[in-house]
């Protein structure tokens, strides 16, 4: 890439940022507060029931063996807490202490206590990955939950917990905003409730003020999280359940109107997540999303039930529109289709966005058939760039470019905007139409338009490109368990599902190629699959998938 192109990309990245993200990053790099190791405040006496967290999958396999993002490593020496040979995401997970509230955690309580003591002894205050604000936030919450679940936090860990809260209060991630700042706020609330006195009240006041402001901004009118990732939506929903529960453990401490607001938001967020969940009970993989990181819908529903929060995630209608989030779910007969017809995310915070405008996923007979490629890593690698790019999604790529200029691990320059969205139901079919302008930055100013038409027997996808272009390719990525067979007739083929069902496809206006691909439903996991590519012969193509 020539220098002027790099400068253009940087300009179109920075121009959307809020001032606090720019000067906040400078401040965050230059300012390093000293760690306050003064004695911990007294603990506040809980007067409610013990903490019953939404359970996660076990990650501590033995006293020093961990499994995160499909990789197992041992914590042998003190240096292993920050082993540079391991990915940043793996090390982050090591410092979260999520296993303290995982399935059957009670059976590992002695391991947990030893591990917390090791962390205090082997992680010097203010240094290393473990003291970065985000893992500090999650660890504070997990240590408090562990104590409130009926365990006894060792005195060394209580002392460290207070030092971590003091440190975090001076290292809030205003330069990142989004889910990071929300996690910071939640941690201050937990620490402010766990301890008492003027210092703890300061943490609590700061945390509650941040929570109120960020929840108002980050939860959209349709109850979706504004970063448009089903995984992060579920994480934030789990945060709200935690907050609603700790409010019961320390009654009459938090403002009733805030607690009531959390309890009213939870059912709406559950509904949003239900719309974005496939019949296999796993989330759609739009933007940065993967299985096994956030609690699934059924676990979150169980958490709401335990808190006596009523909700309705009953079977979906033929059409569910999440207008502000930019998603639409269609359900006809055995088919479920979830399409992305919205913005890639907040203009100032597109770090978890992919170049996936007008992409979609489809399940049939409760089996995933057309899938998003998914997300397997966050490190700056070719794999990360591929997974964020248009090539990895079920949409059209023009002139080999991405619909939004994704770059780095979490950067976006010029981004696609949707337009002309419409939906209608007639003659037993639901038809959704939408366009985006992501390619108008290219010579010829091409515009991609897509139409989905779904009934009980078939799905028709029509793509058209307005304007001049050199090449346009529509892609349909299939689940690894689907057997792909090219037909004997030109531009035809079939899909054989694991349950024995079969789909037929036929292409018009394009030349089909079936190529090898990869599917990444979890971090650290790559599975081989097949992808149908349709090279447009003119300015439009149609592919029809038909089943009995």
N, C-alpha and C positions, 0 to 999 in steps of 0.2 A: 504494500500500500504506500503510495507516494505521500510526501509530507503534507501537502495541502488537503488530501483526503483525511489524514489523521487529525489535522487541525479542525476540519469541518465536523468530523465525528465528535470530537471533544466539545466543540462549541454547541452542537445540537444535543449533547448530553447535559452540559452545565446549565444551558439556558432555562431548563425546566425546574432546576433546584430552588428550594427556598433558601433565603440568606442564611438561616441558622444551620443549614447543612454544609455551607461553605465555611463560614467563620467558626462553626462548631467543630468541624474537622481539624482546623488549625489549632483551636483551643485544646481539643482532645489530645493532639500530638504533643503540644508544648507544655501543657499543665499536668503535673503528676503530683497529686497530694500525698503527704506522708500518711502512713497508716496509724490510726489511733488505737493503741493497745491498752487503753485505760480499762478499768474493771467494767464488766458487763452490768447493765441495769438489772434490777430485780425482775423476776419473771411475773407476768400477770397470771393470776389464778383463773383457769378456765372454769366456766360454770355450766357449760353445755355438754353434749355427748362427745365421745372420742371421734377422731377424724376417720372417715371411711372414704378414701380416695378412689377415683376411677382407675381401675387396675390396668397396668401396662404389662407387656411381655417381659419375662425374666431376662435380665442381661448379665447378672453376676452368676457365673456357672460354678465357681469354686472360690475360696477366699481371695484368690488373686487372678482368676481367669475371667475375662469379660468378652461379651459378644455384642458388638454394635455394627450396624450397617453391613451385616453379613460377613463380618471379619472378626476372628478371635485372636486376642493377644493377652499376654500375661503382664501383670504389674509386679515386677520382681524387685527392681531397685527404685530409689527415689527419682532418678532421672527419667524413669518410664512415664511419669506423669506428664511429661512434655517431650516425648520422643519425637524428634523431627522426621523420623522415617515413617511415621503414621500421619494420615491425613488430618487436617485441622478439624474436620467434622467429627472424626473418630475421637480425637482428643477432647473436643467440646463435650461429647457424650460421656466420656470418662469422668469429667468434672461435674456433670449434672446431678449424679446420684439418683437417677430415676428408679433404680432397683429398690430403693428404700420403700417405695409404694407400689411395687410390681406384684404380680400374682404370687401367692404363697410367701410374701415377704416375711411374715412372722417366723417362718422356719429358718430364716437366714439372719435373724436379728443380731446374733453374736458376730457374724461376719460383718454386718453393717457397722456395728459399733467399732470393731477393730479398724475397718476401712476409714471411718470418719476420723479416728485418732491418727491414723497414718497420714491422712490428708493434712491435718493440722501440723504434724511434725515435719512433713516433707515438702510443703508448699510455702516457702517464705512469704510473708505478707507483702502484697502489692506486686508480686513478680510472677511471670509465666501465664500460660493460657488460663489456668484455673482462676486467676484474679481478674480476667476480663469481665466487663459488666454483664454480658448475657449469661455465661455459665455461672457467674456469681449469683445472679437473680434466680436461676432455676435451682441452684443448690440451696440457697436460703429457704426457699419454699419447701423443698423436699426434706430438709433437716427439721423444719418446724412441723411439717406433717408427721414425720416419723415420731417425734416426741408426743404430739397430740394423739397419735394412734395407740398410745399406751406404753410406749418405750420411755426410757430416761436418757436424755441427752447428757453425755459426760460433761463434767464441769469445764474441761479444756475446750470442748466443742461449743458450749454455751458462750464461753469467752470469745472464741473465734467467730461465732455467729454474730455477735455484737460488732466486732471489728469489721466483718464483711459488710454489715449493714451501713456502718459509718463510711466505709470506703465507697460503697455503691452510691450513697447519697451525694457523693462528690464526683461521680463518674457516670452520670446519667447520659444515655445515648441520644442526645438531641441531634447529633449529626447524622444518625441513622433513622430515627423516628420509627413509625410503623410498629410491627409486632415486638421489636426489641425494646422500644421505650415502654410499651404496654407491660412487658415482662418485668422491666425495672420497677415500674409503679406497683405491680402486684407484690413483688418481693418486699418493698418498703412497707406496704400494708401488713403483710404477714409478720415482718419483724416488729412493726409498731404495735401489733396486737399481742405478740408473744412476750414482749417486754413491757414494762410500765415506767412511768416517770416522764420528765420533761423531754429528755432526749428521744425516747420512744414516741412520744406524742408528735415530735417534729417529723420523724420518719412517716408516721401515720398520716399526718396532715399533708405532707408533700405527696405521698403515694395516692391518697384519695383525690387530691386536686388533679394530679396527672391522669388518674384513671377516668375521672368524669370527663375531662377534656378529650382524651384520646378515644374513649368509647363512643362519644358523640360523633367524632370524625371518622373513626375506623369502621363502625357498623353502619352499613348503608340502609336506606329506607326499606329495602327488601330483606334486611337482616343478614346480608352477606358481608363477609369481611372484605375491606376495600382493596386488598392486594389480589383478589380474584383467584386465590389458590384454595381448593377444597381442603387440602391438608392443613394450611395455616388457619383456615376458618375453624376446623375441628380443634386445633390447639387453643385458639382464643376461646372457643366455647367451653373447653375443659377448664380454662382459667376462670371463667365466670362461675362454673359449678363449684370450683374450689373456693372462690370468694363468697358465694352464697352459703357454703357450708361453714366456713370459719366465722361468718357472721352469727351463726347459730351457737357456735362454741363460746364466743364472747358476746353474748347478747347485750343490748343497750349501750354498746360502745360506738358503733358506726351509725351515721345518719340513716334513719329509717327510709327516707326517700331514695337514697342511693341503693340500699339493699333491695328495696322493692323494684327499682329499675332493673337491677341485674336479674331478678326472678321473672320479670316480665319479658326481658330480652331472650332468655334461654329458650322458651318454647318456639319463638320465631326463628332463632338460629338453628334449632333442631329441624324445623320444617325445611329451611334452606338446604341443610345438609342432606335431608331425605330426598329432596329433588335432585341433588347432585350425586346420589348414590345409586349404583347399578343393582340389578336384582341379585347379584352375587354378594351383596351387602358390603362392597368396597367402593371407595370414592372414585369419581372420574378423575383422570390424571392431568387436568389442565394446569398450565403454568408449572411452577415447582411443586410437585405433589408426588407422593410415593406411599405405598402401603407400609404399615408397621411403625410409623413415626407417631402419628396422633391416634388417640382412641377412636375406634370405629363407632358408627351410629348407634348400634345396639348397646354398647357399653356406656355411651353418653346418655342414652335414654334411661338406662338403669340408674345412672347417677342422678338424673332429674327425678325419677320415681322415688329414690331414697330420700330426696329432699322435699317430697310431697309437692312437686311442681307439675301441674297438669300440662299436657301437650297433646298434639294431634299430628302424627305422621302416618296417617292412614293411607291406603293405596292412592296413587296419584291419578289425576284426571288425564284426559287425552292430551291436554296442553297445560304446562306449567311454565310461566314466564317469570324470570328473575330480572326484571327490567333494569334496575340500577346496576346490577352486577354484570349484565350483558350475556346471560345464559338463557337457553330455552330447552325444555325437555318435552319430547313428543312420545306418546305411548299409544300404540295401536296393535291389537291382537298380541302376538308373542314378542313384538319388537319394542325396544326402548332406544330412543336416540337423544343424545344430549349435545347441543351445538353451542359454539362460542360465537356470539354476534355482537360483542361489546368491545369497549376499550381494553387495552392490555393491562391496565391498572392505573393507579393514581399517577398523574403526570410527574410529580416530584419524587415518586417512589416506585419505579418499575423493576426493582432488583430481582423479583421472583417471576417476572413476566417472560413469556416465550413469544416468538414470532409465529403465532398460531391463529391469526384472524381467519374466521370462517372455517375453522377445523371442527371436527365432531367425533364422537364415539358412538358405537351401536352395540347393544346386546340383543340376542335373539334366543328365545326358549331358555331364558335365564343364564345364557352363556355369552361371554364377551366375544365379539366377532371382529369389529373394526375398533382398533385401540390406538390411543396416544402412545408414542414411544416411551414416555415416562422420564424420570429423573433418577440418575444413579450416583451423581457426585456434584460437589460444589467447587472443587478445586479448578484453577485456571488450566484446563486441558482441552485438547481437540474434542474429546468426548463431551465435555460440558458445552462447547460451542455447537456441536452437532445437535445435542438434545434440545437446546434453546432455539435452533434454527428452523426455518419453514420446512426444510427437507424432512424433518422428523415428525411432521404433523400431517393430518388428513385434510389437506387443503391444496391450493395451487401455488406453485413457485414460478415466478416470471423472470426470465433471463438469468436464471441461476442465483438470484438475489433473495434476501430475506424480506418478508413483508414489513417487518420492523427491524431497525438496525441494532440487533443485539450484539454485544461485544463484551470482552472480559468475562468475569464470572457473574456479575450482577449489573451490567451497564446496558442502557438503551439510548440511542441517539434519536433519529427521526422515527416516529412510530405511526402505525396505521390507525385511521379513524373510521368507524363504521358509519354507514349511511343507508337510507332507503330501506330500513327494516320494515317488514310487513308479515302478517300471518293471517291465513284464512283457512276455514274448514268448509269443504263442499264435496259432495258425491262420495262420502266415506273416507276422504283423504284429508290430511293436514299438510298445508304447504307453507313453508317459511322461505322468505327471500331477504337477502341482505347484500350489501356491497361494502368495499373498503378502498381507501385511497393510498394504501401503503406503498404502491409502486409508482405513484405519480411523480416521485422524485427522479424516475428514470427517463431516458429519452423516449419520446412518444407518449409519455404520461398515461400509461395503461391503468385501467381500473378493473378490479376483479369483482364480478357479480356471481353469486351462487344461489341456487334454489334447491331446497329439499322438498320432496313430496312423498309422504309416508302414508300407506294404508295397511290393512291387515295382511296383505300378500306380497307387498313389494316396497322398495325404496328407490326413488329416482333422484339422482343428483345431477343437476345441470350447471355447468360452469361456462361463463363467457368472459372474454377480455375485451374491453373497449379501449381503443387507442392502438398505437403501433408497438409491436414487441418482436423479439427475435424467436423466443421459445417459451412455451408455457407447458408445465407438467403438473397434472393432478395426481395425488398419491393417496392410496388407501392401504394402511398398515393393518395386517391381520394378526390376531392372537396366535401365539406359538402352537396352541392345541388345535388350531384349524388347519385342515389339510387343503392345500391349494392345488387345483388341477386346471391347466389350461385346456380350453376346448379344441375340438377338431376343426370347428369353423373359426374363421378369423374374428378376432376381438371378442371372444367368448371364453367362459371358464366356469368353474364350480368351486364351491367351498363345502367341505364335509366337516360337520361339527362333532365334538366329542360325544354328544348324546345320540348320534346317528342321523340327525337331520341334515338336509342339504340345501344349499342356495345355488342358484344359477346367476351369472352376470352376463351382460351384453353391453358393449361399448359402441357408441355412435359418435362420429366426428373426431376420433382420436385413434392413435396406434398404441396398443397395449404392450407392456413389457412386465414380466414378473421377475422381481429381483430379490436377492437375499437382504435381510435387514436384522435389526436387533430390537429387543423389547426390554425395558428397564422398569418393572413395576415396583422395585424396591431399591434403596440405596445400596450400592455395591453389588448389584445383581444385573447380569446381562444374559438374555435368552435369545437364541436365534429364532427368527420368524420370517415371513414372506411379505412382500409389498407389491401391490399392483400399481404400476405407473402408467399413466395415460398421457401421451404426448399429443397435444392438440394439433390437428391438421389445419384448422382454420382459426376462427376466433371463438369457437364454442365446442363443447363436447357434452355428451350425456352418458351416464352409466346407470344401468338398471340392475338392482339386486332383487331376485324373485325367489320366494319360497312357497311351499304348499300350506 
